[in-house]
């Protein structure tokens, strides 16, 4: 006899929803500050990577705001109905970032601008590298347990900031230590490539799905959340007992 749980209880779902709201608010606050600092420092140093990093912060704000809009609904059914729109907003944000950064990086590599050293940029990249993984992991756990693809996608936006921080830090450090100005636009191109991948995943709704009553047959077959193969965020409560 199989015992099947189709996700968290209503009380647990409400608690996870409140947690995601708080994490989204923290993400928006930090990224507004980060965007202002990065774009200012990047403009002063003619750093494509720093400006791109700041623009990513703005896009993270738009992504988090979309998730905040989705989770502002009190009714669970309304939140689910807003899921696809939220994912589309996140995906388009990724693609817009990739397009801008790629064009500006190529322009920099062809000699239009040469990035100068930026100690404030290095400090900002190091700070983000320390903070963002914790925000991303917390939201990803809550989103997976809740079965929310948009919350998981937004956590990937935050995780992308971690990757970007590492790439940016390497590029700025090489420029500062060795005078390799080309390292800055190359780092920005890496940022653009990562953004394209994450945008595609968000558009396709990859990474998470919430089980419903119609999924009981696939759950019973051992798919966990009923999403079939490839789902990476089945609610932790979904299990099959033989």
C-alpha positions as CSV (number, residue, x, y, z in Angstrom):
1,X,0.0,0.0,0.0
2,X,1.6,3.3,-1.1
3,X,1.4,6.4,1.1
4,X,1.6,9.6,-0.9
5,X,2.1,13.1,0.2
6,X,1.4,15.8,-2.4
7,X,3.5,18.5,-0.9
8,X,3.5,20.6,2.3
9,X,0.4,21.1,4.4
10,X,-1.5,24.4,4.1
11,X,0.1,25.7,7.3
12,X,3.6,24.8,6.1
13,X,2.9,26.3,2.7
14,X,1.9,29.6,4.4
15,X,5.1,29.6,6.4
16,X,7.2,28.9,3.3
17,X,5.4,31.7,1.5
18,X,6.2,34.2,4.3
19,X,9.8,33.0,4.2
20,X,10.1,33.6,0.5
21,X,8.6,37.1,0.9
22,X,11.2,38.0,3.5
23,X,14.1,36.6,1.3
24,X,12.8,38.4,-1.7
25,X,12.7,41.7,0.3
26,X,16.2,41.2,1.5
27,X,17.4,40.4,-2.1
28,X,15.8,43.5,-3.5
29,X,17.3,45.7,-0.8
30,X,20.8,44.4,-1.2
31,X,20.7,44.5,-5.0
32,X,19.5,48.1,-5.2
33,X,22.6,49.1,-3.1
34,X,24.8,46.8,-5.2
35,X,23.5,48.2,-8.5
36,X,24.2,51.8,-7.5
37,X,27.7,51.0,-6.3
38,X,28.6,48.8,-9.2
39,X,27.3,51.1,-12.0
40,X,29.0,54.1,-10.3
41,X,32.3,52.3,-9.9
42,X,32.1,50.8,-13.4
43,X,31.4,54.1,-15.1
44,X,34.3,55.7,-13.3
45,X,36.7,52.9,-14.3
46,X,35.1,52.3,-17.8
47,X,34.6,48.7,-16.7
48,X,32.2,46.7,-18.8
49,X,32.2,43.9,-16.3
50,X,31.4,46.2,-13.4
51,X,28.6,47.9,-15.3
52,X,27.2,44.6,-16.4
53,X,27.3,43.4,-12.8
54,X,25.4,46.4,-11.8
55,X,22.8,45.9,-14.5
56,X,22.5,42.3,-13.4
57,X,21.7,43.6,-9.9
58,X,18.9,45.7,-11.5
59,X,17.6,42.7,-13.3
60,X,17.7,40.7,-10.0
61,X,15.5,43.4,-8.5
62,X,13.0,43.1,-11.3
63,X,13.1,39.3,-11.0
64,X,12.6,39.4,-7.2
65,X,9.9,42.0,-7.7
66,X,8.1,39.6,-10.1
67,X,8.3,36.9,-7.4
68,X,7.1,39.3,-4.8
69,X,4.1,40.2,-7.0
70,X,3.3,36.5,-7.4
71,X,3.5,35.8,-3.7
72,X,1.6,38.9,-2.7
73,X,-1.5,37.0,-3.5
74,X,-3.1,35.4,-0.4
75,X,-4.7,32.6,-2.3
76,X,-2.5,29.7,-3.3
77,X,-4.4,29.2,-6.6
78,X,-3.8,32.8,-7.6
79,X,-0.1,32.4,-6.9
80,X,0.0,29.3,-9.1
81,X,-1.8,31.1,-11.9
82,X,0.9,33.9,-11.8
83,X,3.8,31.4,-12.0
84,X,4.2,31.3,-15.8
85,X,4.1,35.1,-16.1
86,X,6.7,35.4,-13.4
87,X,9.0,32.9,-15.1
88,X,8.7,34.8,-18.4
89,X,9.7,38.1,-16.7
90,X,12.7,36.4,-15.1
91,X,13.7,34.8,-18.5
92,X,13.4,38.1,-20.4
93,X,15.5,39.8,-17.8
94,X,18.3,37.3,-18.2
95,X,18.2,37.7,-22.0
96,X,18.3,41.5,-21.8
97,X,21.3,41.4,-19.5
98,X,23.1,38.9,-21.8
99,X,22.5,41.1,-24.9
100,X,23.7,44.3,-23.4
101,X,26.8,42.8,-21.8
102,X,27.8,40.9,-24.9
103,X,27.6,44.0,-27.2
104,X,29.5,46.1,-24.7
105,X,32.1,43.5,-24.1
106,X,32.8,43.1,-27.9
107,X,33.0,46.9,-28.1
108,X,35.6,46.9,-25.3
109,X,37.6,44.1,-26.8
110,X,37.8,46.0,-30.2
111,X,39.5,48.9,-28.4
112,X,36.6,51.3,-27.8
113,X,37.3,51.5,-24.1
114,X,40.1,50.2,-21.8
115,X,39.0,49.4,-18.3
116,X,40.9,51.0,-15.5
117,X,41.7,49.5,-12.1
118,X,38.8,49.6,-9.6
119,X,39.5,48.8,-6.0
120,X,35.9,49.6,-5.0
121,X,34.8,47.1,-7.6
122,X,37.0,44.4,-6.2
123,X,35.6,45.1,-2.7
124,X,32.0,45.0,-4.0
125,X,32.6,41.7,-5.8
126,X,34.2,40.1,-2.7
127,X,31.3,41.3,-0.5
128,X,28.7,39.9,-2.9
129,X,30.6,36.6,-3.2
130,X,30.2,36.3,0.6
131,X,26.6,37.2,0.9
132,X,24.7,36.0,-2.1
133,X,25.2,32.2,-1.7
134,X,23.3,32.3,1.6
135,X,20.3,34.2,0.2
136,X,20.2,31.9,-2.9
137,X,20.4,28.7,-0.9
138,X,17.7,29.7,1.6
139,X,15.2,30.8,-1.2
140,X,16.0,27.7,-3.3
141,X,15.2,25.4,-0.3
142,X,11.9,27.1,0.4
143,X,11.0,27.2,-3.3
144,X,11.7,23.5,-3.8
145,X,9.7,22.5,-0.7
146,X,6.9,24.7,-1.8
147,X,7.1,23.4,-5.4
148,X,7.5,26.9,-6.9
149,X,9.4,27.1,-10.2
150,X,9.5,30.9,-10.0
151,X,11.0,31.0,-6.5
152,X,13.6,28.5,-7.6
153,X,14.3,30.5,-10.8
154,X,14.7,33.7,-8.8
155,X,17.1,31.9,-6.4
156,X,19.1,31.0,-9.6
157,X,19.2,34.7,-10.4
158,X,20.7,35.3,-6.9
159,X,23.1,32.3,-7.4
160,X,24.1,33.8,-10.8
161,X,25.2,36.9,-8.8
162,X,27.5,34.6,-6.9
163,X,29.1,33.3,-10.1
164,X,29.3,36.8,-11.5
165,X,30.9,38.0,-8.4
166,X,33.6,35.4,-8.7
167,X,34.2,36.1,-12.4
168,X,34.2,39.8,-11.8
169,X,36.6,39.5,-8.9
170,X,39.0,37.5,-11.1
171,X,38.8,39.9,-14.0
172,X,39.2,43.0,-11.8
173,X,42.1,41.4,-9.9
174,X,43.9,40.5,-13.1
175,X,43.5,44.0,-14.4
176,X,44.7,45.5,-11.2
177,X,47.6,43.2,-10.5
178,X,48.9,42.5,-14.1
179,X,47.4,45.3,-16.1
180,X,45.3,42.9,-18.2
181,X,42.5,45.2,-19.3
182,X,41.2,42.6,-21.7
183,X,40.3,40.4,-18.7
184,X,37.4,42.8,-17.8
185,X,35.4,42.3,-21.0
186,X,36.2,38.6,-21.2
187,X,34.8,38.3,-17.7
188,X,31.7,40.1,-18.9
189,X,31.3,37.7,-21.8
190,X,31.3,34.8,-19.3
191,X,28.6,36.6,-17.4
192,X,26.5,36.9,-20.6
193,X,26.9,33.2,-21.4
194,X,25.7,32.2,-18.0
195,X,22.8,34.6,-18.2
196,X,21.6,33.1,-21.5
197,X,21.6,29.6,-20.1
198,X,19.7,30.6,-17.0
199,X,17.2,32.6,-19.1
200,X,16.5,29.6,-21.3
201,X,15.9,27.4,-18.3
202,X,13.6,29.9,-16.8
203,X,11.6,30.3,-20.0
204,X,11.2,26.6,-20.3
205,X,10.2,26.4,-16.6
206,X,13.0,24.0,-15.8
207,X,14.1,23.2,-12.3
208,X,10.9,22.9,-10.3
209,X,7.3,21.8,-10.5
210,X,4.5,21.4,-8.0
211,X,2.5,18.2,-7.8
212,X,-1.2,18.2,-8.2
213,X,-4.0,15.6,-7.8
214,X,-3.5,14.6,-11.4
215,X,0.1,13.6,-10.7
216,X,-0.7,10.8,-8.3
217,X,0.0,8.0,-10.9
218,X,3.5,9.3,-11.7
219,X,4.2,9.8,-8.0
220,X,3.2,6.3,-7.3
221,X,5.6,5.1,-10.0
222,X,8.4,6.7,-8.0
223,X,8.8,10.1,-9.7
224,X,8.6,11.9,-6.3
225,X,6.7,15.0,-7.1
226,X,5.1,13.6,-10.2
227,X,7.1,15.7,-12.6
228,X,8.8,12.8,-14.3
229,X,12.5,12.6,-14.9
230,X,14.6,15.8,-14.7
231,X,12.7,17.6,-11.9
232,X,15.2,18.8,-9.4
233,X,13.0,20.3,-6.7
234,X,10.3,17.8,-5.7
235,X,8.7,18.9,-2.4
236,X,10.6,17.1,0.4
237,X,7.3,15.7,1.7
238,X,6.7,13.7,-1.5
239,X,7.7,10.1,-0.9
240,X,6.7,6.6,-1.9
241,X,6.5,3.7,0.5
242,X,6.4,0.2,-0.9
